[in-house]
Amino acid sequence: MRAAVIPRYGSPDVVQIGDVSKPAPAAGEVLIRVHATTVNRTDDGELRPGILGRLFFGLTRPRRTIFGLDVAGVVEAVGADVIALKPGDRVFGMCPHQGNGAQAEYVCVPESGPIALMPAGLGFADAVVCEGAYYADSGLKKFDVGPGHKILIYGASGAIGSSAVQLAKARGAEVTAVVATRHLELARSLGADRVIDYTAEDFSRLGERFDFVFEAVGKTSYLRCRRLLKPKGRFMATDAGPWGQYLPLLLWSAIARNDRVVVPLPPRGGGHAFVAFLKTRMEAGQFRAVVDRTYPLDAIADAYRYVAAGQKAGIVVIEVVADDPLEAAQAR
Ligand SMILES: NC(=O)c1ccc[n+]([C@@H]2O[C@H](COP(=O)([O-])OP(=O)(O)OC[C@H]3O[C@@H](n4cnc5c(N)ncnc54)[C@H](OP(=O)(O)O)[C@@H]3O)[C@@H](O)[C@H]2O)c1
């Protein structure tokens, strides 16, 4: 099969399209013919990890040679003991990090893993949206964000931020989204009650207090956001922040057991339930993918370059099989 192979760490220039063996599903696994996947910030981080990342991804070279966490496609074959899924089923979700990913024509995923049947009426390219949404949902869920809560989402145009806006709205919270001028309309269209242009005004001087500040892009500071928090307000971040400044705060928060500063890591084993939950939100019209650009598999190195620039809005899709409009219409 054809795949984007990453034999060593480096710039997007190391990503090569090559022929590799097609995987076979083990017991409990399904073989998916991949129609769409993404290049996201996790893939970008895995391509050129720092010292800490290398402990996780492989010390001298990547432990796995095919990346790609988000997947949407059609089940081609099933291994022994697979109960609920069968060949021909349209599925979407995420590939567990232990094995190869979905930037290839085929991938194997455990049936009990983070996959579910595709939301009705959706094309594959609009379904490869789970990873960013999973991080967004983990934070909202941890603090049971809901009606009566006010949340400010900083960096609401990214994969995590654009998901957080929609999921927080679906939970009934009042959402303030902070984005650049070019993303104001996007943030409004996702349901934000109020949008702030960070290039035109100082979001930290709104003169308002929030129950939660969700720093979804790792670009501001806790000190700037602190004055926006109510006395028992929480600050959530999706990475270590500029110069790793959120790390000591996380440690302090953990030692003091006050949950003031948290990185909302998804719960272990929670992926299957999450993808099923996201399917219901998408079918209810409460969640949609924000697709910035689409690249064919052959041009995936360009997709890596674009994602590394940190400018994407929502997701960058890799179309492995061109979406057939007729098939998508029939799926409705
Ligand atoms: N996506 C994932 O699956 C994932 C998983 C785990 C952790 N993370 C981490 O979480 C962070 C966010 O990931 P992501 O994928 O959501 O990011 P992303 O999609 O790459 O975010 C890019 C967006 O952030 C905006 N942005 C850039 N600089 C900004 C600034 N100074 N203030 C506000 N917005 C700014 C950009 O628009 P403008 O430049 O026009 O403002 C762009 O729309 C990253 O640090 C990533 O490593 C991501």
The ligand as an SDF file (V2000), in Angstrom:
LIG
                    3D

 48 52  0  0  0  0  0  0  0  0999 V2000
   -4.4420   19.5190   17.6880 N   0  0  0  0  0  0  0  0  0  0  0  0
   -4.1560   18.5530   18.5240 C   0  0  0  0  0  0  0  0  0  0  0  0
   -4.6120   17.4570   18.3020 O   0  0  0  0  0  0  0  0  0  0  0  0
   -3.3210   18.7860   19.7850 C   0  0  0  0  0  0  0  0  0  0  0  0
   -3.2320   17.8010   20.7220 C   0  0  0  0  0  0  0  0  0  0  0  0
   -2.5350   18.0430   21.8920 C   0  0  0  0  0  0  0  0  0  0  0  0
   -1.9100   19.2590   22.1090 C   0  0  0  0  0  0  0  0  0  0  0  0
   -1.9410   20.1940   21.1740 N   0  0  0  0  0  0  0  0  0  0  0  0
   -1.2640   21.4810   21.4390 C   0  0  0  0  0  0  0  0  0  0  0  0
   -2.2830   22.4450   21.6570 O   0  0  0  0  0  0  0  0  0  0  0  0
   -1.9490   23.6600   21.0100 C   0  0  0  0  0  0  0  0  0  0  0  0
   -3.0430   24.0310   20.0360 C   0  0  0  0  0  0  0  0  0  0  0  0
   -3.1870   23.0320   19.0360 O   0  0  0  0  0  0  0  0  0  0  0  0
   -4.1290   23.2730   17.7910 P   0  0  0  0  0  0  0  0  0  0  0  0
   -3.9440   22.1340   16.8770 O   0  0  0  0  0  0  0  0  0  0  0  0
   -5.4840   23.6260   18.2490 O   0  0  0  0  0  0  0  0  0  0  0  0
   -3.4320   24.5790   17.1790 O   0  0  0  0  0  0  0  0  0  0  0  0
   -3.5210   25.1160   15.7230 P   0  0  0  0  0  0  0  0  0  0  0  0
   -4.7620   24.6460   15.0600 O   0  0  0  0  0  0  0  0  0  0  0  0
   -2.2320   24.9250   15.0180 O   0  0  0  0  0  0  0  0  0  0  0  0
   -3.6720   26.6750   16.0770 O   0  0  0  0  0  0  0  0  0  0  0  0
   -3.4610   27.5970   15.1130 C   0  0  0  0  0  0  0  0  0  0  0  0
   -4.4190   28.7820   15.3270 C   0  0  0  0  0  0  0  0  0  0  0  0
   -3.9480   29.5600   16.4380 O   0  0  0  0  0  0  0  0  0  0  0  0
   -4.0610   30.9400   16.0970 C   0  0  0  0  0  0  0  0  0  0  0  0
   -3.0110   31.6990   16.7620 N   0  0  0  0  0  0  0  0  0  0  0  0
   -1.6980   31.7560   16.4390 C   0  0  0  0  0  0  0  0  0  0  0  0
   -1.0550   32.5860   17.2570 N   0  0  0  0  0  0  0  0  0  0  0  0
   -1.9650   33.0660   18.1290 C   0  0  0  0  0  0  0  0  0  0  0  0
   -1.8960   33.9710   19.2260 C   0  0  0  0  0  0  0  0  0  0  0  0
   -0.7510   34.5640   19.5870 N   0  0  0  0  0  0  0  0  0  0  0  0
   -3.0290   34.2150   19.9030 N   0  0  0  0  0  0  0  0  0  0  0  0
   -4.2000   33.6190   19.5670 C   0  0  0  0  0  0  0  0  0  0  0  0
   -4.3300   32.7700   18.5290 N   0  0  0  0  0  0  0  0  0  0  0  0
   -3.2170   32.4980   17.8260 C   0  0  0  0  0  0  0  0  0  0  0  0
   -3.8590   30.9500   14.5730 C   0  0  0  0  0  0  0  0  0  0  0  0
   -4.5390   32.0130   13.9610 O   0  0  0  0  0  0  0  0  0  0  0  0
   -3.9170   33.5110   13.9730 P   0  0  0  0  0  0  0  0  0  0  0  0
   -2.4120   33.3840   13.8060 O   0  0  0  0  0  0  0  0  0  0  0  0
   -4.5720   34.1880   12.8160 O   0  0  0  0  0  0  0  0  0  0  0  0
   -4.3010   34.0820   15.2980 O   0  0  0  0  0  0  0  0  0  0  0  0
   -4.4690   29.6380   14.1100 C   0  0  0  0  0  0  0  0  0  0  0  0
   -5.8190   29.7590   13.7080 O   0  0  0  0  0  0  0  0  0  0  0  0
   -0.5930   23.4190   20.3430 C   0  0  0  0  0  0  0  0  0  0  0  0
    0.4010   23.9540   21.1710 O   0  0  0  0  0  0  0  0  0  0  0  0
   -0.4890   21.9380   20.2300 C   0  0  0  0  0  0  0  0  0  0  0  0
    0.8510   21.4920   20.2680 O   0  0  0  0  0  0  0  0  0  0  0  0
   -2.6640   19.9990   20.0030 C   0  0  0  0  0  0  0  0  0  0  0  0
  1  2  1  0
  2  3  2  0
  2  4  1  0
  4  5  1  0
  4 48  2  0
  5  6  2  0
  6  7  1  0
  7  8  2  0
  8  9  1  0
  8 48  1  0
  9 10  1  0
  9 46  1  0
 10 11  1  0
 11 12  1  0
 11 44  1  0
 12 13  1  0
 13 14  1  0
 14 15  2  0
 14 16  1  0
 14 17  1  0
 17 18  1  0
 18 19  2  0
 18 20  1  0
 18 21  1  0
 21 22  1  0
 22 23  1  0
 23 24  1  0
 23 42  1  0
 24 25  1  0
 25 26  1  0
 25 36  1  0
 26 27  1  0
 26 35  1  0
 27 28  2  0
 28 29  1  0
 29 30  1  0
 29 35  2  0
 30 31  1  0
 30 32  2  0
 32 33  1  0
 33 34  2  0
 34 35  1  0
 36 37  1  0
 36 42  1  0
 37 38  1  0
 38 39  2  0
 38 40  1  0
 38 41  1  0
 42 43  1  0
 44 45  1  0
 44 46  1  0
 46 47  1  0
M  CHG  2   8   1  16  -1
M  END
$$$$
